[in-house]
Amino acid sequence: MSDILIERPEAHPSIVVIRMNRPEKKNAITRDMYGAMALALADANDDDSIAAAVIFGVPGCFSSGNDLTDFMEIAKDKAEAKNVVAFIHELARFQKPLLSGVDGIAIGIGVTMNFHCDLTFATDRSVFRTPFTDLAVVPEAGSSLLGPRIMGAQRAFAMLVNGMPFTAEDARETGIIWKIVGEGELEATVLAAAANLAARPRNSLLLSRKLLKGDVDEILTRMDEEMVHFLDQLQSQEAAGIYEAFFARKR
């Protein structure tokens, strides 16, 4: 079965669902998964029959972030980051309503991709954490720009630099998510919200969203700036020591 499932629900044919589906690895994202999600967003952007997109994980796990074994290939060759860059760029460029449903673990990019969503719903058991400095890297996906805008400077620092875990209630209070819902209600609630948006006058909806999102080029520029530092840090000596210790524990 594919690690990324692309679905058009029968009850909601104008909505595309992008589902991370690698439960045995806690939805750790590989370069191939990034590429598949980038392509799905680009296709949805260009398809007039699609009015909204939704991102889901699996029960108990949205995403544990990057697959570190796979990600070490990027440490050897920065060109291997092309699918990662493509995905985060498509998040910024996406012009239609983008929603997400988080249940359980959300780590790293599993947190920051939600910064690009218009509505994010989460279950009470969800935990949001970005251990960037623990892994000797820096915030990504435009989060160093969007995080302070969404949360304020100190909360963004606590999450993105200090790596403090946020509960679902913390995330709701800081504006990372819209609402907390029951585990059994999550997918239906997110799809209903997407369908509600899809039913609205299209041009009015898209123009209103564009005005709220602001300058996409500013976000893309910050993403690229972050990625330069991220990749440099990934190849640094301090990162090498951390990952060496990590993989030694896994053996």
C-alpha positions as CSV (number, residue, x, y, z in Angstrom):
1,M,0.0,0.0,0.0
2,S,1.3,3.5,-0.8
3,D,2.7,5.7,1.9
4,I,0.7,8.6,0.5
5,L,-2.9,8.0,-0.5
6,I,-4.7,10.5,-2.7
7,E,-8.5,10.2,-2.4
8,R,-11.6,12.0,-3.7
9,P,-14.4,11.0,-1.2
10,E,-17.5,9.8,-2.9
11,A,-19.6,12.1,-0.7
12,H,-17.3,15.1,-1.4
13,P,-16.1,14.8,-5.0
14,S,-14.8,18.4,-5.1
15,I,-12.4,17.7,-2.2
16,V,-9.0,16.0,-2.5
17,V,-7.7,14.2,0.6
18,I,-3.9,13.7,0.9
19,R,-3.4,11.0,3.5
20,M,0.0,10.1,5.0
21,N,-0.2,6.4,5.4
22,R,2.9,4.9,7.0
23,P,1.7,3.9,10.4
24,E,4.5,1.4,11.0
25,K,7.0,4.3,11.0
26,K,4.7,6.8,12.7
27,N,4.2,8.6,9.4
28,A,7.9,9.6,9.2
29,I,8.1,11.3,5.8
30,T,10.6,10.2,3.2
31,R,11.8,12.0,0.1
32,D,9.4,10.0,-2.0
33,M,6.5,10.9,0.2
34,Y,7.4,14.6,0.0
35,G,7.4,14.3,-3.8
36,A,4.0,12.6,-3.9
37,M,2.4,15.3,-1.6
38,A,4.0,18.1,-3.7
39,L,2.5,16.6,-6.9
40,A,-0.9,16.1,-5.3
41,L,-1.0,19.8,-4.2
42,A,0.2,21.0,-7.6
43,D,-2.4,18.9,-9.4
44,A,-5.2,20.0,-7.0
45,N,-4.2,23.6,-7.6
46,D,-4.5,23.2,-11.3
47,D,-7.7,21.1,-11.3
48,D,-10.9,23.3,-11.5
49,S,-13.0,20.4,-10.3
50,I,-11.2,20.5,-6.9
51,A,-12.4,23.2,-4.6
52,A,-10.4,22.3,-1.4
53,A,-7.7,20.0,-0.1
54,V,-7.4,18.2,3.2
55,I,-4.3,16.6,4.8
56,F,-4.7,13.6,7.2
57,G,-2.5,11.2,9.0
58,V,-3.5,7.9,10.5
59,P,-5.3,7.3,13.9
60,G,-2.9,8.3,16.7
61,C,-0.3,9.8,14.4
62,F,-0.3,12.8,12.1
63,S,3.4,12.7,11.4
64,S,6.6,12.1,13.4
65,G,8.5,14.4,11.0
66,N,11.3,13.5,8.7
67,D,12.4,9.9,8.3
68,L,15.9,10.4,9.7
69,T,17.4,7.3,7.9
70,D,16.1,8.6,4.6
71,F,17.0,12.2,5.5
72,M,20.7,11.3,5.9
73,E,20.9,11.0,2.1
74,I,20.3,14.7,2.0
75,A,23.2,15.2,4.4
76,K,25.4,13.6,1.8
77,D,24.0,15.5,-1.1
78,K,21.9,18.7,-0.8
79,A,20.4,18.1,-4.2
80,E,18.4,15.3,-2.6
81,A,16.3,17.9,-0.8
82,K,14.5,18.7,-4.1
83,N,11.3,16.9,-3.1
84,V,11.2,18.5,0.4
85,V,11.6,22.0,-1.2
86,A,8.9,21.2,-3.8
87,F,6.4,20.2,-1.1
88,I,6.9,23.2,1.1
89,H,6.8,25.5,-1.9
90,E,3.5,23.9,-3.0
91,L,2.1,24.6,0.5
92,A,2.9,28.3,0.1
93,R,1.6,28.4,-3.5
94,F,-1.6,26.6,-2.9
95,Q,-4.5,28.9,-3.8
96,K,-7.5,27.0,-2.5
97,P,-8.7,26.2,1.0
98,L,-6.3,23.9,2.7
99,L,-7.4,22.0,5.8
100,S,-5.9,19.4,8.1
101,G,-6.9,16.9,10.8
102,V,-4.3,16.1,13.4
103,D,-4.7,13.1,15.7
104,G,-1.8,12.1,18.1
105,I,1.8,12.8,17.3
106,A,2.8,15.9,15.2
107,I,6.5,16.5,15.1
108,G,8.7,18.9,13.1
109,I,7.2,19.3,9.6
110,G,4.1,17.5,11.0
111,V,3.6,20.7,12.9
112,T,4.8,23.3,10.5
113,M,2.8,22.2,7.5
114,N,-0.3,23.1,9.5
115,F,0.9,26.7,9.6
116,H,-0.2,26.9,5.9
117,C,-3.6,25.4,6.5
118,D,-6.7,27.7,6.7
119,L,-8.4,25.4,9.3
120,T,-6.8,22.7,11.4
121,F,-8.8,20.5,13.7
122,A,-7.1,18.2,16.3
123,T,-8.0,15.7,18.8
124,D,-7.4,16.1,22.5
125,R,-4.6,13.5,22.5
126,S,-2.6,15.5,19.9
127,V,0.9,16.8,20.8
128,F,2.8,19.3,18.7
129,R,6.6,19.6,19.0
130,T,9.4,20.9,16.8
131,P,12.7,19.6,18.0
132,F,14.8,21.6,15.5
133,T,17.6,22.7,17.7
134,D,17.7,19.3,19.4
135,L,18.6,17.9,16.0
136,A,21.1,20.8,15.3
137,V,18.9,22.2,12.5
138,V,16.6,25.3,12.2
139,P,12.9,25.9,11.6
140,E,11.6,25.1,8.2
141,A,8.6,25.5,5.8
142,G,8.4,29.2,6.5
143,S,7.7,28.6,10.2
144,S,10.3,31.2,11.3
145,L,8.1,33.8,9.6
146,L,4.6,32.4,10.1
147,G,5.1,31.1,13.7
148,P,5.6,34.6,15.3
149,R,2.7,35.9,13.2
150,I,0.4,33.2,14.4
151,M,1.5,32.8,18.0
152,G,3.5,35.8,18.9
153,A,7.2,36.0,19.4
154,Q,7.6,34.3,22.8
155,R,5.3,31.3,22.1
156,A,7.0,30.9,18.7
157,F,10.4,30.9,20.4
158,A,9.2,28.3,23.0
159,M,8.0,26.0,20.2
160,L,10.4,26.5,17.3
161,V,13.7,27.2,19.2
162,N,13.2,25.7,22.7
163,G,11.3,22.7,21.3
164,M,8.6,22.7,24.0
165,P,5.7,20.4,23.4
166,F,2.3,22.0,23.0
167,T,-0.9,20.1,23.9
168,A,-4.0,20.4,21.7
169,E,-5.3,23.1,24.1
170,D,-2.0,25.0,23.9
171,A,-2.2,24.8,20.1
172,R,-5.7,26.0,20.1
173,E,-4.9,28.9,22.4
174,T,-1.9,30.0,20.3
175,G,-3.8,29.8,17.0
176,I,-2.0,26.8,15.5
177,I,-5.3,24.9,15.3
178,W,-8.9,26.0,15.0
179,K,-10.8,23.5,17.1
180,I,-10.4,20.3,19.3
181,V,-12.7,17.5,18.4
182,G,-13.3,13.9,19.4
183,E,-11.1,11.1,17.9
184,G,-14.1,9.5,16.2
185,E,-15.3,12.9,14.8
186,L,-12.1,14.2,13.4
187,E,-12.3,13.2,9.7
188,A,-16.0,13.9,9.3
189,T,-15.6,17.3,11.0
190,V,-12.7,18.3,8.7
191,L,-14.5,17.1,5.5
192,A,-17.7,18.9,6.5
193,A,-15.7,22.1,7.0
194,A,-14.0,21.6,3.6
195,A,-17.4,20.9,1.9
196,N,-18.8,24.1,3.5
197,L,-16.0,26.1,2.0
198,A,-16.3,24.3,-1.4
199,A,-19.9,25.3,-1.6
200,R,-19.2,29.0,-1.3
201,P,-18.9,31.3,-4.4
202,R,-15.5,30.3,-5.8
203,N,-14.0,33.6,-6.8
204,S,-15.1,35.4,-3.7
205,L,-13.6,32.6,-1.6
206,L,-10.3,32.5,-3.4
207,L,-9.8,36.3,-3.4
208,S,-10.7,36.5,0.3
209,R,-8.2,33.7,1.1
210,K,-5.5,35.4,-1.0
211,L,-6.0,38.7,0.9
212,L,-5.6,37.0,4.2
213,K,-2.5,35.0,3.2
214,G,-0.6,38.0,2.0
215,D,2.6,38.0,0.0
216,V,3.4,34.4,-1.1
217,D,6.8,35.5,-2.4
218,E,7.8,36.7,1.1
219,I,7.0,33.2,2.4
220,L,8.9,31.4,-0.4
221,T,11.9,33.7,0.2
222,R,11.9,32.8,3.9
223,M,11.5,29.1,3.1
224,D,14.6,29.2,0.8
225,E,16.6,31.1,3.4
226,E,15.6,28.6,6.1
227,M,16.5,25.7,3.8
228,V,20.0,27.1,3.2
229,H,20.7,27.1,6.9
230,F,18.9,23.8,7.4
231,L,21.0,22.0,4.9
232,D,24.2,23.6,6.1
233,Q,23.4,22.6,9.7
234,L,22.5,19.1,8.5
235,Q,26.0,18.7,7.2
236,S,27.6,20.3,10.3
237,Q,29.8,18.5,12.8
238,E,27.3,19.2,15.6
239,A,24.6,17.5,13.7
240,A,26.8,14.5,12.8
241,G,27.4,13.8,16.5
242,I,23.7,14.0,17.3
243,Y,22.7,11.7,14.5
244,E,25.5,9.3,15.2
245,A,24.3,8.9,18.8
246,F,20.6,8.6,17.6
247,F,21.4,5.7,15.2
248,A,23.7,4.0,17.8
249,R,20.7,3.9,20.1
250,K,18.5,2.4,17.3
251,R,20.9,-0.5,16.7
